Every structure is written in C-alpha cells, then in structure tokens.
C-alpha cells in the first residue's frame, strides 16, 4: 500500500500501541507535491513519558520502524550509531518504534540495550501508527523537518538489495543525505526510496471488520459505561451508537495508549491485581479496527441489552453510614479542591470493618475520595480552626492516623475483605473523609456518604499499612529525571495484601518490589506514567508472604523542569518533602497483616501498629545518632 493510500484510507483518526494521538495533515508527496505534515507529533515511550517528535528550529527528527525479529533491521544497529556520531552536535532527534506485537516492554528494553540502539523507543503493537503514516517494512525511516513535514521516507541505504542479499559494494546513503539536506535547508534529492527488509508483522489480535452492535458495544458496556453515562463523572456518554461513532477515533486513541479505562499499573510488571480494569489486547485491537474501518453500526439485532446500574448500596444496607455532614458547595470555576471532613462514629465499642462502600453525592465534581481513622482528636481541632465545613488538605489529612478505610475513584467497586481479615475502628474514633473536587463549569453541591459493614465472622488479623518513605528527597530545578529511592524492612513475619504508590505533581514513574531474605526479588507494581489525579490502592489477587527481614524497595523518578506541564512552580525551584501542592513526596504504602496472628486466641492482641511505631522510633534515633557523629567529626576536623 502506498503511503498516500495508507494515510487517506484512515484519515478519520489514529491510535497506536503505547502511542498517543498523531494526526496527519495530508499533502500529495507521493506524486511529487507538498510533503505530508504530522499534526500532533507526540508519542509515548516505554517509560510512559511523552516523546516529542518535532525537532528544534532548523533541526530534523528521524523516526525508524524496526523489529527485533528482522535480521536486516538488527543489522542496521551499527549504521544508526554511525549516523548518530556523524550528526553529533546537530539538532537531530531519534525515535525508534518497535512493531513486534508479542514482546513485553521489558523484552523491548533488553533488545534495545543489547543492540545499542541510540534512540528513544516507543511501541506500535497493533500497527496502527504504521498504517497511518504509511510504514510497511522494517527497518524503514521517516525524516521530519521543524515544520513536521515528512521530507523523506524509505530505506536507510543500499546495504541490502533484497532480503538475504547484501550489496557487495554499497554506495547509497539515502537517510544520511536526507538528514543533511533538512539540516542545511536544502531539498531532499529523493523523497521516497522503497525500504528493504521484513514486512511489518500482523497484530496478534486482528479483528476483521468489527461492528458496534456485535463487537464494540459489549466492550463499552463492560468497561466504560459505569462512568460514561448521563449524570456520571465522565464528560460524555457512550451509551448509544451515535454517541460512540462520533468519538470512534478518540476512543481508539485513549485505549491504545492505555489512558482509558484509568488503570495506571503496568501490565508487564509485578503481580496480578483484583479488579484490574485494563483492557485486554483483543479489546484494544477491536476498538482500533472499528475506528479505522469507519465505525460501522452493524446489525442492530446483535446489540446486547443495556446494563442496569443500581443507585442502591451494592453490598446491602450498611451497619454504619458516615455522612460528610453538609451540602458542600463547589464553585463554577477555580482550582481543584481537596477537603477533609471529620465525622464522629460515636461507637461505644471497638469494631472491625470488613467492607466499605462509597456513595458519591455528585459524580460530576467528585474526582476521588480517601478515608482515614483518627483516634487522636487532632483532626477535630483542625476542622474547628478552619472556616467552613471540614478543613483544606492536599496529600492526606496531615495528622497521624490509626488506619484507613480505603477509597473511591471512578470504576472502583466495593469488595469485602477476605474472611478473617478486618480493619480496626476503635470506639469513639473519628473518620476523616478526604474528597477531591473539580469544577464542572456551573455551581454544584455534593453530599458524599460512606457505608461501613462490620464483621459477622471472627476476625483473626487486622489490616494495617506500612510504608517505604524518603522524607529527605530533594529535587533540583531543571532536572528532568531525578531518581529517589526508599526502603522499609519487615520487622516481623507479615503477609502483604495491597500497595499504594504515592507522589505529588512532579512524579514521573514509580516501581515497588520486595527483596526477600533469600535474595529473591518479587516485583509488585510499576506506574509508568504517574498522574496524581489517578491514585489507587492495588489489592493482590493472591497475598504475598513477607518473612521478617524482607525489604520493600521504592524507586521513583521526578521531572522538575518547565517541560513538565504539571509542575506548579514557574520557573522551577528546589522542591523538598512536604504536604503542600508545591512540595513532593516519595512513599510506597503496603497493606499487611501479621503472619499467623489470631485475635480469637485468648490473650492475643493486635500489636502490629505498636511494632511499627517502635521501628520508626529506632530509625529516627539511629538517624539522630548518625547526624550527631557527623557533627562531631566535622568539628574535630575544623569544620571541613
């Protein structure tokens, strides 16, 4: 298929594996007219971060499609390195797009490392980007100028006359000459020279001519309509064919780059989670194929019945309902609001909570909710000191807490804890309900409630949260990839049930893994593209044993530059640990129970919080001792 035909046939929109939207403005380069122009030239790399394809003024951008399974593609690795050296110091951007559909991201990284590929790497797992831009072979190169015009596409040079046939005396240098011409502001001699290599592989889950009624509607009903229906948090509904058809291209784009449904955990790292909301590869391929084929409706007789969504308590009538206590007013416009409401439980005795259900008062303005247990009374004091209902809070309640009561974000379903496990809710405790609000464009009110279900069966173990924390982080201004680490050692034998990664607005990515006493590493979770607006607690499908001495490790990266659109500081400044929006955090929370704990045995008590407190005290004392030794050493050395 020619480049023109590949693009024109599918000009409605674009979605491609792990790559965001790239729009093509069509010209007639294939017939010698003006070059085609990339509209929005941003793609998403393996690390989840956007890669800007547009070169700087006077520069060139080289995009190479490659496959790890193509010998010719692999053979060109030294050539790419030579080209990089030739144009060192010149404004040239290099991006490689791996088209292998079956490799994991880790395998793509390993291949790039082994073959010393010098470019930033992205994926086109389903071949959608290749089809749009017109790539058909690997390797195949595209050269863009600073106006995002495709000035050249095709082979690298003439080292290969055909598959398996090397030229004995190659003389051509098509890609090199095209880059030089663009950099020097000259015409490119040949805008297209057919590539020699391996055809781009077919996607693993190709779906021939899907229709809305038969193929697409079931996917939207199962994965999207809980939020994308009238009166819910999503900005538009996807309940009918007409609603979906006009957004077919957008749907394909956001599912391909895995921005929707919102599920931040990397599918190729760590353990399996309960309630995993990520789409299967087959479903992604179906939505892409439907968009590219013109979004046909199909036979309406194949349309499944609309699902029924209940506004009642999904788990039945709660034992205790906690109300934020006010019709909270959300203004028409303005910054997002983080408000903590303190609700007394008035419990006369200690209780165990085994299930929690959130009833959002107004999904048009409620983004997410978190709840904490306070037995200190400090939250009440903050509430009293802050005008209006509740008090302003950002990262959390800002006070030491006894425990948590989970949280809610769009799509999260209420699920009971496993038998024998509960959350502790002491008598007389307060519950702090933190609600994140965003304006809808008109005045709104919200009255959110939480329903608690108490244990009906004996509770043997209490779920508590520990954390690997680095409160000494410093993020220098102008640094795009600051690495921060944190660690926490299990003080006793534990069982892990969930993790919650946490950063603020400068966060780029975070991974959490455990180093067991025998040296084995257990991956837990990786967030490739951190977004403060989509935070979850990820519960494991199967609990994980953490023997005493196991180390929970956190590795996080931060972008403190002007190019980070979420950076609250302009110009960027040094950022340290803190609760404020302009501060940062590096925390890897982990939900654990004490191994073999059985509170039904006479004399057994829940001492895990006490153990954690003693551990923190020892750590803080050791830190003070180290600081004192350093001070004395500096004094003895004359302050050097």
MIVO-47504 format. One record per residue (C-alpha): z negated, x, y negated. Coordinates in steps of 0.5 Angstrom, whole numbers, plus 500, padded with zeros to 3 digits. Each point is the difference from the previous one (the first is absolute). Layout:
<rs>
ZXY;...
</rs>
This chain:
<rs>
500500500;502503493;494501495;503495496;500494505;493502503;498499493;504494498;498496506;493500499;499501492;495494500;494505501;497506504;495501505;499506504;495503504;494503496;504500494;499495494;506497497;506503498;505496496;508502500;504499494;507500502;506504498;506502503;499507502;504499507;506499496;499505495;497496495;493501497;494502505;495495502;493500497;494500503;496494496;492501502;500507503;493501503;499500507;493501504;499506504;496502506;494500497;500493497;502503493;506498496;505506499;505499494;507502502;502500492;501507498;497503494;505500494;506505502;498500507;502498507;497496505;502502508;499494505;501502507;500496506;498503506;498499508;495505504;505498506;506502497;502508502;504500494;495497495;495505502;505506500;500499492;493501499;501508498;506497496;495496496;496506499;505504497;502494495;493500498;500507499;507500496;497495495;493502500;498499492;505495499;498493499;502497508;496495503;501500508;498494504;501499508;501493503;499500508;503495503;497501507;497493502;496502505;496505497;493500498;498502493;496506503;506502504;505500494;495504496;500505506;507500500;501502493;495505501;503503506;507501497;497502493;503494496;499501493;501493497;495494499;501496507;501492500;502495506;505496501;498497506;505494500;506503497;500495494;500505495;505504503;504494501;499498492;502507498;506501505;497506504;503499507;498507503;495506501;500504496;503497494;498502493;501496493;499503493;498496494;500502493;495499495;503493499;499499507;507500501;503502507;504505499;501503507;499497507;502503507;500507504;495506498;506505501;505501505;496504506;502494505;507498501;497495504;494498505;499506504;506504497;498506495;505502495;501508502;501502492;497494496;502501492;498493497;493499496;501492498;493499499;498506496;506499496;499493498;493502498;502506496;505495497;495495498;495505497;506503496;502494497;507500504;504495504;499501508;506502503;500495506;495494499;500499508;502504506;498497506;494502504;500504507;494498504;497495504;500492498;494497497;496497506;500493501;493497498;495499506;499492499;507498497;501492499;507497500;501495495;493497500;499494496;494497496;499494505;499504506;498507498;497500493;496494499;495502506;499507497;499497493;495494503;496505504;499506495;502498493;498492499;493501500;501503493;507498498;499492500;498496494;493501497;499507503;499507498;508502501;504499493;505496504;501495506;504502507;499493503;508498500;507503501;501499493;494504498;501506505;508500499;500502492;495505502;503503506;502507497;493501497;496497507;504506504;498505495;493499500;499499507;505506501;495505496;494496503;497498494;500493503;496497503;495504497;497505505;499507498;498503507;506505502;503497507;501507502;493503500;493498502;497494505;502493500;497495496;498493500;504495496;506505499;504497495;506505500;507497502;503502507;506505499;504494503;498495495;502505494;507501503;501493501;498499492;504505498;506498505;499493497;501502493;506505501;504494503;499495495;493497501;504494505;495494501;503498507;499494504;494496497;498497507;498507501;495500495;493500502;495495497;496503494;493503502;494496498;495504495;493497500;495500494;494499504;495505503;504503505;494502504;497494499;494498496;496506498;493501500;499502493;505499494;500505495;503498493;501504494;497495496;505499494;507498499;502507498;505500494;506504501;504501493;507500500;502507499;496507500;498505505;497498507;493498500;495503505;494495500;494501504;496493501;493500503;498495505;493499503;500498507;492497500;500502507;493499503;501505506;505505502;506498502;506503504;507498498;506500505;506497496;501500493;506495497;502501492;502493497;504503494;500495494;506502497;505504503;505500494;495505497;495503505;503506503;495502505;492500501;495504503;492498501;494504501;493499502;495502495;492501501;498504494;501495495;504504495;506496500;496494497;498505495;507502498;502493500;495498495;502506496;507498500;502494495;504494504;499499508;500506504;501507498;506504499;501505506;506504502;500504506;494497503;493497498;498506497;493500504;497502506;502494506;496499506;507498503;507496499;502493502;508502501;505498495;506496499;507502498;507495501;501499507;494503503;497495505;493498501;498503507;493500504;497507501;499502508;495497504;493503499;502503493;498497493;499502493;493500497;498495495;492501498;496495498;500499492;507504500;505499494;507500502;505504495;507497499;505504497;506496498;506504497;504495496;507501497;503495494;505495502;503499493;496494499;493498500;497500507;493498503;497503506;494498505;500504506;495499506;499504506;497496506;496504505;499499507;493502503;499503507;500495506;499505505;495506501;502506495;500507503;503504495;500500492;507502497;499505494;504504496;500508499;505504496;503507499;499501493;502505495;497499493;502507498;507498499;504503494;507498499;503505494;505496496;508502501;498501508;505495504;497502507;492501499;497501507;493497501;496500507;494497502;496500507;494497503;496502506;498494505;492501500;499496507;505498505;504494497;506495501;505499495;503493498;504501494;502504494;501499493;503506495;499499493;502504494;502497493;506501496;502507501;500500507;507501504;498500507;494501505;499501507;494500504;499503507;494502504;499507503;495499507;495505502;505502506;505502495;505494501;503496494;500493499;505497495;497494496;504498495;505502494;502497494;507503498;500496493;494499497;499494496;493498497;503492500;500500507;494502504;498498507;495501505;503502506;497498507;502503506;502496506;496505504;494503498;499508500;494504502;498505495;495505504;495503496;503506496;507496499;503502493;503494496;505504496;504497494;506504497;503497493;505501495;500498493;505500494;497502493;507500497;504496495;505498505;494496504;501493497;493498502;497506496;495497495;500506496;506502495;500505499;497502507;493503500;495503504;497495505;494500504;496496504;497493497;500493500;505498494;507499501;502507497;495503505;502502507;497499507;501503507;497496505;501499507;496494503;499499507;496494503;496502506;495497505;494505503;502501507;496497506;496496494;497494503;496496495;498495505;495505504;493500498;498505494;508502499;501500492;507501496;498507497;508502499;499499492;494504501;503505504;506500495;495501494;496506503;507503501;502499493;493503497;501506505;507501497;498499493;494505501;505505503;505500494;494501495;498506504;507503500;500499493;493503498;503506505;506501496;496499493;495506502;506504503;503499493;494502496;499506505;507503498;499499493;504493500;506503503;
</rs>
